[in-house]
Amino acid sequence: NSHAAFVAQWNLDELAVSPCCAKLPKVGLLSFFIDLVPFVEDSGDGMSRVVYNRDADSAEEREPDDDVAEENE
């Protein structure tokens, strides 16, 4: 059962001017997620995930599924 939480999102279009980001793609979004279970229950695998979306304009904000929202209450 996944308890991934959204942590951060970088707009690569805005970071492209920075020399430290030279090896990253010049367009799109990087979204960062972590597994909260190890922090809440002292178990779980501690997985993290970075998702690259090349088309930043196509990314859409979504509400959590009802089942996940109820588990987190």
Secondary structure, DSSP 8 states (H G I E B T S, - for coil): ---EEEEEEEEHHHHTTSGGGTTS-SSSEEEEEEE-HHHHHS-S---EEEEEES-GGG-------HHHHHHT-
